[in-house]
Amino acid sequence: MIFLELVLQNFGPYSGKQVINLNPKIDEGNSHPIILLGGMNGGGKTTLMDAIRLALYGARAQCSTRGNLSYSDFLNQCVNNKIDPVADTRIELLFEHIENDKPIKYRVVRKWRKNPKDGKDTLGILGDSDTWPDALVNIWDEYIENILPLGISNLFLFDGEQVKELAEQETPPPVVVDAIRGLLGLELADRLAVDLDILVNRKLKEVGNSKDLANLEEIETRLTQQQEDYQTTEEKVEILKNQVEELEQKQQEAFDKFISEGGKIAAERNQLELQQHTKTAEIEQVRQSMCELAADVLPLALIPNLLNQAQAQGEKEFRHQQIQISKDLLIERDQRLLTWLNQVEISSIEVEKIQSFLIQDVDSLYAKTIQTEARWLLADDETLSQLDNLIYHLQNSKLSAKEKLAILKNKEEEIHTLERQVQTAAAPEDYTKLRQALESAQNQVVEAKANYETIRRRLAELETIIAKSKRELSDYTVENIKHKNSEHIITYAAKVQNTLKIFREKLTLRKLNKLEEEVKNCFLYLLHKSDLVHRITIDTKTFSLLLYDLNGKPVPKHRLSAGEKQLLAIAFLWGLAKVSGHRLPVAIDTPLGRLDSSHRSNLVERYFPSASHQVILLSTDTEIGKKEVETLRENEAIAREYLLKYDSSTRQTTIQPGYFW
């Protein structure tokens, strides 16, 4: 099956007649699988998916915006709000499929006006010869079931929310379970089992005597009443469940209001005030330690220049004092030398020359070190050492004072924060109202949950009672009426039921084994990480997936990342589509969801080009972005591209060729 063309006329945000060519064939010799339609959220992507479903299934279509609306109200909702009330709203879907080894085209046309007559649309089927075969119109629901059964349509026409729901839940949602049952053929076996029960009950009524018939009818009446009670109770359970959810929402709103309006702070006022007193005491300790610093050498930090000048002057005077001592010593030595020279046999002229040389030598040595100014500090060694120690101690005191000032600033900011929190606390009377509102919401939730649990237990009791009545009906009929003329019908029906049960189990195992292998292969192909999962099994009752590693140990689903769960859900749907044996188009709305870049790349490169012979993608610019669309173009996977241009001023959408880039 291939979708060739979709025509929308005054449908949803699509005003006038707009045509989308969905044919994946580029020309006679080339075909690319992907039809890419881009649009922003609210621009009409989901409406296109609804149009395909509506064209194929009419009143049975599982459209996204229908909800609990009647078909008539839903058709009214789909009419473009800008058109004349008497103008037609129309959907046309042209598709091709194989019949008797020959390709045949059908154009499904549905049209209606505002407030349609009898609450229905007008269905027409246009064949290859542009005729409207009335016979096919009358049996269209049965005909389309043979091509694309409604039960498995969600495996081929699905959206990102469906994938998200399937990824997050441990057990597949009902729509997927129904598709699996339809795929495995289980609903046929169940229907046959029900039909056999009906046949047996009819035969029992025909052959039973008056007493037997009366007893049988009494059991059947009781069973019917129990089933009606069950249905009513089931509806009550659903209503109470919704009520619990609404009350929990109100409770959360009351709690948020309690927090935002200072209720929580008011409840914690004493603790905040105690913290405030503690911080105040800590500040007082810091200030006391700063006073101690001020009582020591810290005030000298006000005259750093005088201290440095005194230290430099002391060092200078000490240095000149040392130089003078060395000069005096040198002069004494020279004097001793001259005395000795006068005693030896050296002429006085030579002695005078030596004396002159020594005097000039001393003068030249100390010429640069002669003190030009008078000494005024007159400090000794011990005093200079004390001055150095004082300056060193002063530096440490300055650092300590700086640290304590920073601590003091932080403590004061903390106190200001606590004061603001205390000021935002609700007044006592307001706090009482907030607390009472919160407690009331909490009590309502508790009461609603108790009612819900009571009705739920009643539902379980009714289920047990119904099962007991069915067993009683079965025992009664088998034990009391099997001697009648239709005994062989009852006997063989029971055998057929047993055989049918065995057949159903074997059919389930056979199909599920094939499905398990297909889902595993699809998952590993998409994941591109072969060491995560070695085997996948599917529960025969709930159809939930169980994963195992190379050592045969279970891999809990919560260990998978959000992206890996998404890929597992897509692999599940892909595997189901493959096992179905139907060669059908795949349409995906919001295909990439919350996937990260690596998983997104795997889907773009591995899944979209291989999902089917025709893949219709409805995407925003953030899902299939510029990088992804360029990859698909380079791989020659895209046949056609369209952009859904939404005008927010007119709230209308037009379809234009091309994508965002």
Phi, psi and omega in degrees: 000138179223130171280125183259325185201141175235125180244127178241132178227110179057037182252119180059229181279002184267101181273144181074195182259125179228135188242134176240120176278115183256006185292121180285353181281126175281315174208192184297331184256348185234143179214127175248139191285332195266131168251113188256123177238121181254144178190150178283166179300134182083006183267357175114013179293310181296330178299323178296318178296318177297324180296319178297314180297316182296319179298320184281319193244350177060232184297339180274354186297137179264074183277155189291325187258007185283314181059233180261014181292147170291164181297322179297314179294324179294319178297320177299319181296330184279349182287133178301133187279000181256358187262167175294135182303336182269356179284154182279143164255134192216141174232133175231133176232114177263125178222164180232138174212172187262127173230126182053044178063021179230139177286132180230137180254138174229138174249111180272125183238127173234130179221153179197170176238173177303134184055067186297150180296134181059013177070021183231167173263173176257121183259135174223144178241117181257120182272190181299329183267018179057033176255162179249091182290104183300324182300320180290326177299318184292332183245024187299320181300316179291324183293314182291335177296330179284336181267304179223088182302140180302324184297330181251005182298330181289349174282341183245334177241092184223168182232173182298326179296322178296318178294319179299314181297317180294326181288324187277331186273144176289324179250136182302147178295162184305323183296324178284322177299316178299320179295321179296315180297320177294321179295318182281352181077017184287329181294334177291318179295318179296319180296321179295321179297318178296317179298323178295320178298317179297316180298315181297316180297322178296316179294324179296321178295324182290324188257347183285151175285179187297320180292314178300317181296318180296316178296319180296316180294324179296318179295317180296319178297316179297319179296319179298316179297319179296321179293323176295318177299321179298315180296317179298316180295322178298321177294320178297321178300317180295318179297315180294325177298315178296322179296318178299317180297318179295316180293325176296324176296316178296322177298318178296320178296319178296321179294317178299319178295320178302320180287310187294328183264016171089012181294317181294320180293322178299321179293335182256016185303313183301317180295319179296318179294323177296318177297323180296316178297320180297315180296323179296318178295320179295322178296319180298322177296318179297317180295323178297318179293328177291325175297321178296321177296320181293333180280352181260233186268354187302324178302334179294346176295348178282341181237054183297326182293319179296320179295316180294322179295317180296318180297317180294319180295318179298316179297321181294313179296321179297320181294317179294325178297317179295321180295318180297320179298315181294326178294317179298318179297319182293321178296318177300318179297317180297324180294320178295321180297318180293321178299318180293321181294326178292337181276336181268174185275075177231140184292153181295331179295316180295321180296321179295320177299318180295318180297319179297319179297317182295321180295315179296323181294318179294318181296320180291325181293322187251013181296322183279347186251011180288127182288121183272342181238158184283148177288135179232342180279315177053045180267142177271182183298316184295321180294317178298321179296319178295323178296318177299315179298321180298315180296318178298315180296325179295320178299316178297320180295320178298317178297316179298319179296320179298316179299317183291326176296320177296316178299317180299318179297315179298317181296320180294321177296320177298319179295319178298320178298314179297322179296319178296319179298317179296322180293328179281352180296141180295150175296157183306317181290323177293321178299320179298317179295316179298316180295320179295320179296318179294315180296323178297316179296320179294319179295322178297320178297315180299316180295317180296320178295323178295316177298317179299316181294323179297312180293324179296319176295322177298322178297318178295322178296318179296323178299319178293319180296318179297317178299321179295318179296321178295318177296320179298318178297317180295314180297318182298312184294319183290319186279329189251342185236004183289347179278357182285176185298335182264026181302321183294330179294314181296315182298309183291331176296319178297319178295320178296320179299316178297316178297319180296322178297315179295317179299318181296317180296315181292321178297318180298312181298318182296312181291321181292324177300316178294319180294319179302314181295320181292317180296318179298313181298318179295319181295313180294325179294319179287321185286327182058038180212095192280349185267000182280313185230130177258329183211145177234131175240156181237126180296132185288343181259311184263346182063024175280152183270138175237129184250144180227145180270189183297334180270006180078010180271143180297143174253103181302143183296331182289346176284344178283146175289167179301320179293320180293324176296319178299315180295324178295319178296317179294320177298323177298310180295321181294315178298318177299317180297321180293315183291335182299333181079000179269129177268090190233156175292157176241128177239129185232123177260134185047071194283338189255343173053230185258028183288145174280180190296320183292314179292324177300317179297320179298317179296315183297316186274332189249322187269307186304314180289344186247355186297325181192175176288343176218122182234116179260117183251127177246106193226154169272174181287345179267348179270291172264091184274195184297318181295316182293318182291326176294323176297315179296323178293317179297325179277005179053047181260344186260127176270315183216150180230138178223154176236126177271100185271112183258127177260109184292335181288322179260349182058040179236153181238135174241151182257122182238148175295150178096167180247190181298327181235000000 
